[in-house]
Amino acid sequence: MFISACGARCIVLLYISATGLYICRNIRKVFICILIFVVYNSISFGKSLAGLYLTHKDTLGGQSIVEIFEYKNKYYIYGVKNLESDSTFFNCSNKPENSRNVVGAVFGYDYVENSKGELVNGTIHNLYNCKTYYGKIIPKKNGNIEFVGSLDSHYWFSRAYEWKPLPPNQVEEYNNYRQPMDKLIEFIKQSGITNNF
């Protein structure tokens, strides 16, 4: 009787040890999978979306080079150079003296980066119809971004346009057209679109 009870205990202990070892191995595998997933996402989407982009064709005002820039943990977008016209002006007031060139004008405000590497909660100010829209920017696997504007915050009534980042040699070409940060900040303050200043 004593031997069989002892043998039973040994069998139970061996079973528990084997089960524990099996669970530990699986936990290790799960941990490694999670680690690989996190590293892959940080490599894929960890890079900043700030930089120069070529906008989509057939856009109102013409295809352009734009810059996404970061200021105080928020992202903004402005027109660097219009590729189809030298001077396109907008005026969101009834005063003719308030006409301003689209180049150098900030039109994307207050985007914040989420855990997926997307820029969300932005405001798009359409310089041609003077209306504002909800905005977000989604990085794509091909390296491009999707610039999304919407009538509603749930993005049920939205449009998306694909923008391409400029390669380094073209970035150098358009560096002379970039606006100084103090000028952009002044534009943002005067716009009345954001309350973050």
KESE-653501 format. One record per residue (C-alpha): x, y, z; residue number from 1; chain; residue in three letters. Coordinates in Angstrom, 2 decimals. Each point is the difference from the previous one (the first is absolute). Last residue first. Example, Ala and Ser with C-alpha at 12.3 -4.5 7.8 and 13.67 -1.06 7.14 Angstrom:
<sites>
{px:13.67	py:-1.06	pz:7.14	seq:2	mol:A	type:SER}
{px:-1.37	py:-3.44	pz:0.66	seq:1	mol:A	type:ALA}
</sites>
This chain:
<sites>
{px:-0.86	py:78.30	pz:-28.87	seq:197	mol:A	type:PHE}
{px:-2.02	py:-3.23	pz:0.09	seq:196	mol:A	type:ASN}
{px:-3.33	py:1.63	pz:-0.80	seq:195	mol:A	type:ASN}
{px:0.07	py:-0.94	pz:-3.68	seq:194	mol:A	type:THR}
{px:-1.74	py:1.31	pz:-3.11	seq:193	mol:A	type:ILE}
{px:0.34	py:3.71	pz:0.87	seq:192	mol:A	type:GLY}
{px:2.36	py:0.37	pz:-2.95	seq:191	mol:A	type:SER}
{px:2.16	py:2.70	pz:1.59	seq:190	mol:A	type:GLN}
{px:1.73	py:-2.39	pz:2.39	seq:189	mol:A	type:LYS}
{px:0.59	py:-2.59	pz:-2.73	seq:188	mol:A	type:ILE}
{px:1.48	py:2.62	pz:-2.34	seq:187	mol:A	type:PHE}
{px:2.32	py:1.23	pz:2.77	seq:186	mol:A	type:GLU}
{px:1.12	py:-3.58	pz:0.64	seq:185	mol:A	type:ILE}
{px:0.73	py:-0.45	pz:-3.71	seq:184	mol:A	type:LEU}
{px:2.07	py:3.21	pz:-0.13	seq:183	mol:A	type:LYS}
{px:1.95	py:-1.03	pz:3.11	seq:182	mol:A	type:ASP}
{px:0.72	py:-3.43	pz:-1.53	seq:181	mol:A	type:MET}
{px:1.64	py:1.40	pz:-3.14	seq:180	mol:A	type:PRO}
{px:-1.78	py:-0.99	pz:-3.23	seq:179	mol:A	type:GLN}
{px:1.33	py:-2.62	pz:-2.38	seq:178	mol:A	type:ARG}
{px:0.55	py:1.08	pz:-3.60	seq:177	mol:A	type:TYR}
{px:3.81	py:-0.21	pz:0.12	seq:176	mol:A	type:ASN}
{px:-0.21	py:-3.60	pz:1.26	seq:175	mol:A	type:ASN}
{px:-1.86	py:-1.00	pz:-3.17	seq:174	mol:A	type:TYR}
{px:2.96	py:-1.40	pz:-1.97	seq:173	mol:A	type:GLU}
{px:1.56	py:-1.54	pz:3.10	seq:172	mol:A	type:GLU}
{px:-3.23	py:-1.92	pz:0.66	seq:171	mol:A	type:VAL}
{px:0.11	py:-1.10	pz:-3.64	seq:170	mol:A	type:GLN}
{px:3.36	py:-1.78	pz:0.49	seq:169	mol:A	type:ASN}
{px:-1.23	py:-1.55	pz:3.28	seq:168	mol:A	type:PRO}
{px:-3.11	py:-1.63	pz:-1.55	seq:167	mol:A	type:PRO}
{px:-3.25	py:1.91	pz:0.49	seq:166	mol:A	type:LEU}
{px:-2.70	py:-1.77	pz:1.97	seq:165	mol:A	type:PRO}
{px:-3.02	py:-0.95	pz:-2.13	seq:164	mol:A	type:LYS}
{px:-3.56	py:1.09	pz:0.77	seq:163	mol:A	type:TRP}
{px:-3.10	py:-2.15	pz:-0.44	seq:162	mol:A	type:GLU}
{px:-3.37	py:1.69	pz:0.35	seq:161	mol:A	type:TYR}
{px:-2.86	py:-1.11	pz:2.24	seq:160	mol:A	type:ALA}
{px:-3.53	py:1.33	pz:0.06	seq:159	mol:A	type:ARG}
{px:-2.42	py:-0.17	pz:2.89	seq:158	mol:A	type:SER}
{px:-3.66	py:-0.23	pz:0.87	seq:157	mol:A	type:PHE}
{px:0.05	py:-2.87	pz:2.52	seq:156	mol:A	type:TRP}
{px:3.18	py:1.39	pz:1.53	seq:155	mol:A	type:TYR}
{px:-1.31	py:-0.33	pz:3.60	seq:154	mol:A	type:HIS}
{px:0.79	py:3.68	pz:0.70	seq:153	mol:A	type:SER}
{px:-2.24	py:1.18	pz:-2.84	seq:152	mol:A	type:ASP}
{px:0.50	py:2.00	pz:-3.21	seq:151	mol:A	type:LEU}
{px:3.24	py:-1.82	pz:-0.67	seq:150	mol:A	type:SER}
{px:3.50	py:0.53	pz:-1.35	seq:149	mol:A	type:GLY}
{px:2.59	py:-2.76	pz:-0.39	seq:148	mol:A	type:VAL}
{px:3.62	py:0.35	pz:-1.17	seq:147	mol:A	type:PHE}
{px:1.23	py:-3.55	pz:-0.62	seq:146	mol:A	type:GLU}
{px:3.74	py:-0.33	pz:0.26	seq:145	mol:A	type:ILE}
{px:2.59	py:-1.60	pz:-2.26	seq:144	mol:A	type:ASN}
{px:2.68	py:-2.42	pz:1.20	seq:143	mol:A	type:GLY}
{px:-1.43	py:-3.04	pz:-1.83	seq:142	mol:A	type:ASN}
{px:-1.40	py:-1.35	pz:3.29	seq:141	mol:A	type:LYS}
{px:-2.23	py:3.04	pz:0.40	seq:140	mol:A	type:LYS}
{px:0.16	py:2.69	pz:2.69	seq:139	mol:A	type:PRO}
{px:-3.42	py:1.46	pz:0.93	seq:138	mol:A	type:ILE}
{px:-0.62	py:3.72	pz:0.36	seq:137	mol:A	type:ILE}
{px:-3.10	py:1.36	pz:1.72	seq:136	mol:A	type:LYS}
{px:-2.26	py:2.99	pz:-0.47	seq:135	mol:A	type:GLY}
{px:-3.39	py:1.35	pz:1.01	seq:134	mol:A	type:TYR}
{px:-1.16	py:2.81	pz:-2.27	seq:133	mol:A	type:TYR}
{px:0.04	py:3.79	pz:-0.08	seq:132	mol:A	type:THR}
{px:-1.58	py:2.27	pz:-2.61	seq:131	mol:A	type:LYS}
{px:1.60	py:2.99	pz:-1.75	seq:130	mol:A	type:CYS}
{px:-1.08	py:-1.23	pz:-3.47	seq:129	mol:A	type:ASN}
{px:3.44	py:0.44	pz:-1.56	seq:128	mol:A	type:TYR}
{px:2.31	py:-0.12	pz:3.03	seq:127	mol:A	type:LEU}
{px:-1.53	py:-3.23	pz:1.29	seq:126	mol:A	type:ASN}
{px:0.93	py:-0.04	pz:3.69	seq:125	mol:A	type:HIS}
{px:0.70	py:-3.56	pz:1.09	seq:124	mol:A	type:ILE}
{px:-0.21	py:-0.73	pz:3.72	seq:123	mol:A	type:THR}
{px:1.87	py:-2.89	pz:1.56	seq:122	mol:A	type:GLY}
{px:-1.16	py:-2.55	pz:2.54	seq:121	mol:A	type:ASN}
{px:2.35	py:-2.63	pz:-1.44	seq:120	mol:A	type:VAL}
{px:3.55	py:-0.53	pz:-1.28	seq:119	mol:A	type:LEU}
{px:0.54	py:-3.74	pz:-0.33	seq:118	mol:A	type:GLU}
{px:2.98	py:-1.82	pz:1.55	seq:117	mol:A	type:GLY}
{px:-2.24	py:-2.77	pz:1.36	seq:116	mol:A	type:LYS}
{px:0.38	py:1.26	pz:3.60	seq:115	mol:A	type:SER}
{px:-1.44	py:3.40	pz:-0.96	seq:114	mol:A	type:ASN}
{px:1.80	py:3.09	pz:-1.30	seq:113	mol:A	type:GLU}
{px:-1.73	py:3.33	pz:0.45	seq:112	mol:A	type:VAL}
{px:-1.24	py:2.32	pz:-2.76	seq:111	mol:A	type:TYR}
{px:-0.63	py:3.58	pz:1.11	seq:110	mol:A	type:ASP}
{px:-0.42	py:1.81	pz:-3.33	seq:109	mol:A	type:TYR}
{px:0.16	py:-0.59	pz:-3.75	seq:108	mol:A	type:GLY}
{px:-0.39	py:3.01	pz:-2.34	seq:107	mol:A	type:PHE}
{px:3.07	py:2.12	pz:0.77	seq:106	mol:A	type:VAL}
{px:0.65	py:2.56	pz:-2.74	seq:105	mol:A	type:ALA}
{px:3.57	py:0.31	pz:-1.29	seq:104	mol:A	type:GLY}
{px:-1.09	py:-0.31	pz:-3.62	seq:103	mol:A	type:VAL}
{px:-3.74	py:0.67	pz:-0.05	seq:102	mol:A	type:VAL}
{px:0.72	py:3.69	pz:-0.51	seq:101	mol:A	type:ASN}
{px:-2.12	py:2.37	pz:2.02	seq:100	mol:A	type:ARG}
{px:-2.97	py:2.25	pz:-0.69	seq:99	mol:A	type:SER}
{px:-0.83	py:2.02	pz:3.13	seq:98	mol:A	type:ASN}
{px:0.07	py:3.35	pz:-1.86	seq:97	mol:A	type:GLU}
{px:-3.10	py:-1.08	pz:-1.91	seq:96	mol:A	type:PRO}
{px:-2.06	py:-0.03	pz:3.23	seq:95	mol:A	type:LYS}
{px:-2.95	py:-2.40	pz:0.03	seq:94	mol:A	type:ASN}
{px:1.97	py:-2.59	pz:1.93	seq:93	mol:A	type:SER}
{px:1.28	py:-3.46	pz:-0.85	seq:92	mol:A	type:CYS}
{px:2.22	py:1.25	pz:-2.81	seq:91	mol:A	type:ASN}
{px:2.13	py:-2.34	pz:-2.06	seq:90	mol:A	type:PHE}
{px:2.72	py:0.60	pz:-2.55	seq:89	mol:A	type:PHE}
{px:1.75	py:-2.20	pz:-2.53	seq:88	mol:A	type:THR}
{px:3.29	py:1.31	pz:-1.32	seq:87	mol:A	type:SER}
{px:2.54	py:-1.89	pz:-2.06	seq:86	mol:A	type:ASP}
{px:-2.31	py:-2.72	pz:-1.26	seq:85	mol:A	type:SER}
{px:0.29	py:-3.71	pz:-0.75	seq:84	mol:A	type:GLU}
{px:2.69	py:-1.20	pz:2.42	seq:83	mol:A	type:LEU}
{px:-1.23	py:2.02	pz:2.98	seq:82	mol:A	type:ASN}
{px:2.80	py:0.20	pz:2.53	seq:81	mol:A	type:LYS}
{px:0.29	py:-0.37	pz:3.78	seq:80	mol:A	type:VAL}
{px:-3.66	py:-0.21	pz:1.03	seq:79	mol:A	type:GLY}
{px:-0.51	py:-0.54	pz:3.71	seq:78	mol:A	type:TYR}
{px:-0.74	py:-2.90	pz:2.34	seq:77	mol:A	type:ILE}
{px:0.00	py:-0.13	pz:3.81	seq:76	mol:A	type:TYR}
{px:0.90	py:-2.64	pz:2.59	seq:75	mol:A	type:TYR}
{px:-0.29	py:0.24	pz:3.77	seq:74	mol:A	type:LYS}
{px:2.57	py:-0.97	pz:2.62	seq:73	mol:A	type:ASN}
{px:1.08	py:3.64	pz:0.58	seq:72	mol:A	type:LYS}
{px:0.59	py:0.65	pz:-3.72	seq:71	mol:A	type:TYR}
{px:0.32	py:-2.76	pz:-2.57	seq:70	mol:A	type:GLU}
{px:0.11	py:0.55	pz:-3.75	seq:69	mol:A	type:PHE}
{px:-1.83	py:-1.45	pz:-2.99	seq:68	mol:A	type:ILE}
{px:1.23	py:1.74	pz:-3.13	seq:67	mol:A	type:GLU}
{px:-1.80	py:0.38	pz:-3.30	seq:66	mol:A	type:VAL}
{px:1.11	py:-0.22	pz:-3.63	seq:65	mol:A	type:ILE}
{px:-2.88	py:0.71	pz:-2.31	seq:64	mol:A	type:SER}
{px:-2.38	py:-1.27	pz:-2.66	seq:63	mol:A	type:GLN}
{px:-2.35	py:2.75	pz:-1.06	seq:62	mol:A	type:GLY}
{px:-2.36	py:2.50	pz:1.62	seq:61	mol:A	type:GLY}
{px:-2.71	py:-2.62	pz:0.55	seq:60	mol:A	type:LEU}
{px:1.72	py:-3.36	pz:-0.24	seq:59	mol:A	type:THR}
{px:0.16	py:-1.78	pz:-3.33	seq:58	mol:A	type:ASP}
{px:3.09	py:-1.97	pz:1.01	seq:57	mol:A	type:LYS}
{px:0.70	py:-1.11	pz:3.58	seq:56	mol:A	type:HIS}
{px:2.46	py:1.87	pz:2.20	seq:55	mol:A	type:THR}
{px:3.80	py:-0.37	pz:-0.10	seq:54	mol:A	type:LEU}
{px:1.33	py:-0.14	pz:3.54	seq:53	mol:A	type:TYR}
{px:2.70	py:1.68	pz:2.11	seq:52	mol:A	type:LEU}
{px:0.68	py:-1.12	pz:3.56	seq:51	mol:A	type:GLY}
{px:-1.54	py:-0.96	pz:3.34	seq:50	mol:A	type:ALA}
{px:-1.50	py:-3.48	pz:-0.01	seq:49	mol:A	type:LEU}
{px:2.42	py:-1.09	pz:2.70	seq:48	mol:A	type:SER}
{px:1.40	py:-3.48	pz:-0.15	seq:47	mol:A	type:LYS}
{px:-1.42	py:-2.57	pz:2.38	seq:46	mol:A	type:GLY}
{px:-2.48	py:-1.45	pz:-2.47	seq:45	mol:A	type:PHE}
{px:1.87	py:-2.87	pz:-1.54	seq:44	mol:A	type:SER}
{px:2.92	py:-0.22	pz:2.42	seq:43	mol:A	type:ILE}
{px:-2.17	py:0.50	pz:3.09	seq:42	mol:A	type:SER}
{px:-2.55	py:-2.41	pz:-1.39	seq:41	mol:A	type:ASN}
{px:2.60	py:-2.69	pz:-0.68	seq:40	mol:A	type:TYR}
{px:1.51	py:0.41	pz:3.48	seq:39	mol:A	type:VAL}
{px:-3.43	py:-0.31	pz:1.65	seq:38	mol:A	type:VAL}
{px:-0.92	py:-3.08	pz:-2.07	seq:37	mol:A	type:PHE}
{px:3.35	py:-1.69	pz:0.69	seq:36	mol:A	type:ILE}
{px:-0.42	py:0.62	pz:3.74	seq:35	mol:A	type:LEU}
{px:-3.55	py:-1.37	pz:-0.04	seq:34	mol:A	type:ILE}
{px:1.18	py:-3.13	pz:-1.81	seq:33	mol:A	type:CYS}
{px:2.89	py:-0.44	pz:2.47	seq:32	mol:A	type:ILE}
{px:-2.40	py:0.34	pz:2.95	seq:31	mol:A	type:PHE}
{px:-2.38	py:-2.54	pz:-1.51	seq:30	mol:A	type:VAL}
{px:2.87	py:-2.44	pz:-0.54	seq:29	mol:A	type:LYS}
{px:1.23	py:0.51	pz:3.58	seq:28	mol:A	type:ARG}
{px:-3.53	py:-0.49	pz:1.30	seq:27	mol:A	type:ILE}
{px:-0.20	py:-3.19	pz:-2.03	seq:26	mol:A	type:ASN}
{px:3.26	py:-1.31	pz:1.46	seq:25	mol:A	type:ARG}
{px:-1.14	py:0.92	pz:3.49	seq:24	mol:A	type:CYS}
{px:-3.35	py:-1.74	pz:-0.54	seq:23	mol:A	type:ILE}
{px:1.74	py:-3.20	pz:-1.16	seq:22	mol:A	type:TYR}
{px:2.42	py:0.13	pz:2.94	seq:21	mol:A	type:LEU}
{px:-2.90	py:0.49	pz:2.39	seq:20	mol:A	type:GLY}
{px:-1.87	py:-2.92	pz:-1.58	seq:19	mol:A	type:THR}
{px:3.09	py:-2.21	pz:0.26	seq:18	mol:A	type:ALA}
{px:0.54	py:1.01	pz:3.61	seq:17	mol:A	type:SER}
{px:-3.68	py:-0.53	pz:0.88	seq:16	mol:A	type:ILE}
{px:0.04	py:-3.43	pz:-1.68	seq:15	mol:A	type:TYR}
{px:3.23	py:-0.98	pz:1.74	seq:14	mol:A	type:LEU}
{px:-1.46	py:1.10	pz:3.33	seq:13	mol:A	type:LEU}
{px:-3.19	py:-1.99	pz:-0.63	seq:12	mol:A	type:VAL}
{px:2.01	py:-3.09	pz:-1.00	seq:11	mol:A	type:ILE}
{px:2.19	py:0.37	pz:3.06	seq:10	mol:A	type:CYS}
{px:-3.05	py:0.34	pz:2.24	seq:9	mol:A	type:ARG}
{px:-1.53	py:-3.11	pz:-1.53	seq:8	mol:A	type:ALA}
{px:3.23	py:-1.88	pz:0.57	seq:7	mol:A	type:GLY}
{px:-0.01	py:1.07	pz:3.63	seq:6	mol:A	type:CYS}
{px:-3.60	py:-1.13	pz:0.39	seq:5	mol:A	type:ALA}
{px:0.83	py:-3.30	pz:-1.76	seq:4	mol:A	type:SER}
{px:3.01	py:-0.54	pz:2.17	seq:3	mol:A	type:ILE}
{px:-1.87	py:0.70	pz:3.26	seq:2	mol:A	type:PHE}
{px:-2.81	py:-2.38	pz:-0.95	seq:1	mol:A	type:MET}
</sites>
